[in-house]
């Protein structure tokens, strides 16, 4: 059974520096260094479910605020701006009087307030929301004055300033933000170079908390190596504490890895993202395999033989020729242009109806492998929309649509078992989605199923719920995933009634 053993915990009142030295001597992970690369490896065998790391953040701040003002203290959206509560010091909007003058370590602080009050531009509906962009960089910069220990930890991170400067888009966008910070808040305490370095720390090392609308820097977490099939997952709870947990068994001496790219994208896209934003070329086992561990998640259907698939001859070469087993070849440029065209279509159809999504899959099924990541994007959406969308609620689904939901979920799980194995979030969600249509069909009166068949189906459904409950119980209860986990737990409790009828499953 999976354990809940904590092998690396930094959530105590002791100093961070002390805990680094102390925890590493007793934990199941250790530092290793290859050339200029630092990373963590297992000191002992680690089991799936083990907590590898638990740390509070060094700094937290808002990300990509659009449309509505945001409370600088708790990060809630402010819906009623006609009667806003404002910070009495700087005038920035807050969600309620509870957040007024209640300076928070990971929210609005006194020193931040003293900087923001220099600005005459007070946030409102006509407010330039780009002003929120400099809040997180400002908070990192202020650590230099408020916490020597935290500032020291930040400086251990890579900023890749020289490489970032070569990317004019990143550098110029950051310069616009820096100029805005200096203009609005009369910031003279930091040089442009210092602020660019801070932008680098954030770009390369920050972790987003999407359901809370924030991003932050965390001690130690930035040292996890990247792998496109990671052996851990991370969760950031409502108090902003990060927990890194093993999703699969990790052997002694094996690198402990996270994924800094979207695992549901193809190699070409993942490697480009990592090179552009994290400044390294991924050469992991998955990236090195043209089939991506047999998933064919990037494979393009050959239009010559109609049976084979175009794959890169050298997946680690971004300019590689793509070739089918029949001998047909296409240049990387042709493949990339076509992928870009279809990607644009995916973005359009993602917000459309179930019927339109199914039509998209039908249209492009002859162009890609069934597991292609562009199709997987839509299949993931459909697997969750069937049973939840208007006119497609679970009790409204025909047997045909129930079987379609089952087909989608099973197809997805076969892929996730290879690229997101073990106790991964996406597997837990998909297992939960799969159990419901299986239950309806198995218990349908019209089916007149045999007791043996019904018992076997209920046993499989219980397995799905047990796994989903376990995986999603790790999630923060306020997140969407955490709420699905609660539903899985409730459904698992209800399954006990089955055993009263059929015996132990």
N, C-alpha and C positions, 0 to 999 in steps of 0.2 A: 504494500500500500504506500501511497505517496506520503512523504514526511513533510512536516512544517518546520524543519530544523533551520535555525538561523545560523549561517556560517560567517556573517560579516555584518556587524551592526554598529552604526555610528550615531544612533539616536540617543545619546546620553548627555548629561550636562557637562562632561569633561571637554577639554579643549580639543578641537579638530586635530591639531598637530599631534597631541599625545595619543589620540585614538588611532591615528594612522599607524604609528609605530607599534602600539599595543595590539590592535586588532589583527594586523598582518601576521603577528607571531603566533596567533592561535586559530586563525581562520582557515578555511579550505581553499583559499586562493592566495597567490603570491605574485610579486612583480617579476617580469622577465623583460629583457631588453635585447633586441636584435638590431645592431647598427644604431640608428637614431629612433627606432620604433620601440615604445614602451607598451606593454600590455599585461593582462592578467591571465594566469594559468591555474588549473586546479592542483592544489597540493595533495589532494586525496580524491577518491571517487566521490562524485556528487550525484545524488539521486534526483530524478524528476520531481519537481515540487519544492525542492530545498530553496530557501531564501539565501541568496548569495550576498546581497548587499541591501542595507536599509540606511538611507541618508536624508537629512534635511537639505533644502536648497541653500546655495550661497546667495542667490538673488532671484527674484521673480518679477515679471512685468508683463504688461499687455502686449498682444500681437495683433497686427492688421485690423485695427478698429475701423469699421465702416458703418455708416448709417445712423447709429445712435451713440450718444456719449456713454462713457464707461466710468464706473466708480473706481477711483484710483486706490481705494482701500480694499474692497472685497471683489472687484472686477465684475459685478453684476451690471447688466445693461440698464440704463436709466430710461424707462419708458415714458414717463410723464415729465417732459421738460418744461411744462408751463409753470410748475411749482417746484423748481429744483432745490435740492439741499446743496449748499456749497461749502467748501472748506473756508472757515473764517479767516484763515491766514492767506491763502493764495487765490481763492475764488474758483478753483477747479470743481467740477460737479461730483457729487457723491450721491449714493443711492438713498440714504436715510440719515436721520439724526444720530443713529447708532454709530455710523461711520464718521460723524463729524467730530473732529478733535480726538478721535481714538486712533492715534498713530500706531501703525502695525509694522512689525519687523519685515514682513514680506508684502507690505502695501505702501500706503502714503506715510512718509516719515517726516519728522520735524525739519531735518536738513534738506530734504527734497522740497518741502513746502517753502523754505527760505529761498530756494533757487527759483521756484515757479512764481513766487509773488513778485519777482522782478519784471515779469511779463505783463504788459498792458492788455494783451489779447486773452480775454477770458472765454472759455469754451461755451458754445451755444449751438443752436441748430444751424447757424450760418458760420460756424466755427470750422477752421481748417483741420480736418481730422488727422492730417499728417503730423500735427503736433504730438499726437500720442506716440509716433514712431520713435521719438527721442527719449521717452520715459525710461525704457529698459537700459539703453546705453548709459543714460545719466545715472541710473541706480548702480550700475556696475562701477562707473567712475567714482561715485561717492563712497564706495567701499574703501577706497584709498584713505579716506578720512575717518570713517566710522568703524572699520574692523580690519586691523592689520593682518589678522589670521586669514580672514576670508580673501582679502586682496592678494595675499601671498599664494593662496590656493588657485586663484584665478590666473595669476601670472605663470603657473605651471602648465597652463594650457597652450596649445598651438594657436597662433593667430594667422599664420601664413601671409603676413603683410606684403612681402615681396611678390608673392604669386598673385595675391588679390589686386595689387596695384596694376598688374598687367591686364586684368579684366576691367576694361573701362566702364562697363555697365555697373558692376558692383561698386567700383571706386567712386564713380560720379554720383550714384544714388546715395551712397553714404555721405559724400561731401555735401549734397543738398540737405540731408538730415542734420549734419554737423553745423552747417551755416544757419539753419533754422534754429537749432539749439542756442547758438551763440547770439543770434539776433533777438530771439524772444526772451531768453533768460540772462543775457549779458554774461555768458559763461567765458571767463578769462582764466580760470584756474587750470584748464587743461589745454594742451596744444592740439592742433589738428591731428598730428601723428599719433598722440596718445589715444584720441577718440577713434581714429581709424583702426588702431590695434584692438581696442575694445569691440568694435564692430566685427573684427576678425574672430575674437574669442567667441562671440555670440553666433556667428555664422557657422563656425566649425564645430562648436561644442555644445550648443544649447539643445534642450529637449522641450518640445511643445506639449502643452496640456490642452488639447483641442476642445474638450468639453467644458473647460473652464476659461478658454480664451486667453491663456497666458503661455509664456515661455520662460525658461530659466536655466541657470547654470548649476551643476551639482558636483560636489567633490567626488573624486575617484571614478564616477561613472564615465567620464570622458576617456578613461584608460581601457575600456573594453574594446577589444579588437572587433572589426567589422566582418561579417560573413553574410552572404546572401541566403544562407540557410542557417539562421542563428540557433544557438542552443539555449538561449535565455529569452525572456520577455521582461519588459519593465512596465510598471504601473506607478502613476503619480496620483496620490489621493487628494481629497478636498483640502487637506492641510499642507499640501505641496510636498509631502515626504515621498521620496522615490524608493520603490522596492524592486529589486532585480531578482528574478526567480528562474531556476533551471526548468526548461520545458521538456528536456530529454536527459537521460543519464549522461554525465560528463566524466570521462576517465581521467585518472591522475596524469598530469602532464599535458593535458589537452587545453588549448586556448579557450577561454570563456568569452563568448561572442554575443554581440547585439547586431541588429541590422540597422544601418543608417539610411537605407534606401527602401523604397516600396517593394516588398517581396513579390507582389502581384504584378509587377511589370517585367518586361523582357530584359535580357542582358544588355542590349544596345542602349536602352533608356536608363537602366540602373547605372551602368558604368559611366555614361555621360554625366548623369546627375552627380555621382560621387566625385568624378574628376573636376567638375565645375564648382561644386560647393564644398567638398571636403579635401580636394587636392591630392587624391591618390588614385591609382589604377587598380581596380579590384581584380585579383587573379585567383579567386576562390574556386573550389571544385565545380560549383554550379556555373560560374562565368566561363570556366575553361572548357565546358562541355557544350557542344553545339546544340544538343537536344535538351539541355538544362535538366539533367538527371532523368531523362526519359519522359519528361512532361510535354516536350515540343511546344512550350509556351510562347515561343517566338516564331514558330514555323509558318511559312507562307505557302499556300497551295500552288503547286506547279501548274501553269495553264497550258503546258505543252502535252505532258503525259496524263494529266488530270488525276493521277493516283499518288504521285510522290509530293515531297515538300522541299522547298528551298530553305537551306540552312547555311550559315556562314562557314566557309572552309576553315577560317581561323577566327574563332569568336573573340579572341583577345586583341584582334586588330580591327579598329573601328572602320577601316577602309576595305575590309575583306570582301572578296567575291562571294556571292551566295550561289549555292549549287544544289541541283536536284540529283537524285540517283540515276535519272535518265540521261544526265549530262547537260541539261539546260542550265544556263548561268545568267545571273543578273548582278549588276553592280550595286554597291552599297547605296549609292545615290538614288538609284531607281527604287530600291526597297524603302529607304528612308522617306522619300517623297510620298510614296503610297501609304506608308504607316502614318505619316503626318496628316494626310488627307482623311484617312479613316478615323484617326484620333479626334479630329475636329467633329466628325459625325457623331462619335461616341459622346462628346461633351454636349452636343445638341440633344441627343435622344435620352440622355440620363434623366432629364427632368420631364420627360413625356410619359404617355400612358403605357400600360403593360402591353397593349396591342401593338403600339409602335415599337416598343423594345423587342418584342417577339419578331416583328417584321424585319427589324434590323438584323437580328441573328439569322433569320432565314436568308436575307439578301447576301450576307457576307460569309455564310457557312461554306460556300464554294470557293472562297478566296483564302481562307485560313484553316489551319488545323483546329479541330473543335476545342482544343485547350488554349488557343491563342489568348494572350492576356487582354486584348481588346474585347474579345467575346466574353472572357471571364468577368470583366468589369460589369457587363450587362447581366450576365448570369447570376452574379452575386446579388445585384439589386433585385432581380426577379425572384430569387430564392427567398427573399425577405418580404417582398411586396405581395406575393401570393399569400393570402391569409390576413393581410393587414390593410390593403387598399380598399377604397370605396368600390362597391360592387364586386369585390374579390375577397370579402371576408371569409374566414375559414369555413363557416357553416354554409356559405353561399357557393363554395367551389363544387363543380361537378366532379365526377370520378376522374374524368379525363384531365382536369386541371390539378386535382390532387396528385395524380400520377406524374404530371409534369413537374410539380414542386418536388416530388420525391426524386425524379430523374435529375433535376438541377442540383439538389443537395448532394446526392451520391456522386455525381460527376465532380463536383467541387471538392468533396472530401478526398477523392482519389488524388487530386492535385495537391491539396493542402498536406496530405500525409507525406509528400516528398519535399515540399518547399517551406512548409510551416508545421513540421511534425510535433507530436507530443501535446503538451498542455498549452497550445497557442490559442490566443483569443478568437481568431477566425474559425478555428476548428470547433471551439465550444459553442459559438453562435450558430454555426451551420448544423451541428448535432441537435441543438435545441429546435431549430427550424424543421429538421427532418422528422422529429418524433411525432409531431401533430398530425400530418397527413397519413402517416403510417397507422396511427391509432384509429383514425376515423375509418379507414379502409378495413383494418383488421376487425373492428367491432361492428361493421355494417351488418344490419339484419339481412339485407338483400343478398349478402355474400354467402350466408349459410356455411361459414367456414368451419372446418373440423376443429375439435378442441385441441388436437395436437398442433395444427397450424397456428391457431390463435395463441396458444401458449408460447410457441417459438417466436412469434411476432412480438408478444408482450415482453418476452425475455430480451429481445433486441432493443425494444423501445426503452426498457429499464436501463440497459447498458448505455444508450445514448444520453438519457437523462442524468445518469450517474456521472458520466464524463463531463457533460455540460455544466452540471452543478458544481463539480470539483473545480473545473477550469475558471468558471465565471465567479465563483465565490472569492477569488483573489482580487476581483475588480473593486474599485471604489463604488460604494452603494449609490452614490449620487449620479454615476455615469449611466449611459444607455446600456452598456454591457453589464453593469452591476444590477440593473433592473431586470434584465433578461435572466441573469443568474438567480435572482429571487424567484422569478417565475418557474425556472427549472427546478429549484428546490421545492416549491409548492407542488409541482407536478409529480416530483419523485415521491413526496409524502402520500399523494393520492394513489400512487402505484401500489402501496401496501394493501389497498383494498383488493387488488387483483389476486394477491397471494391467498386471501381468504377464500377465493373461488377456485383457484387453480393450483394451490400449493406453492411452495417456494420456487421462485423463478431463477 
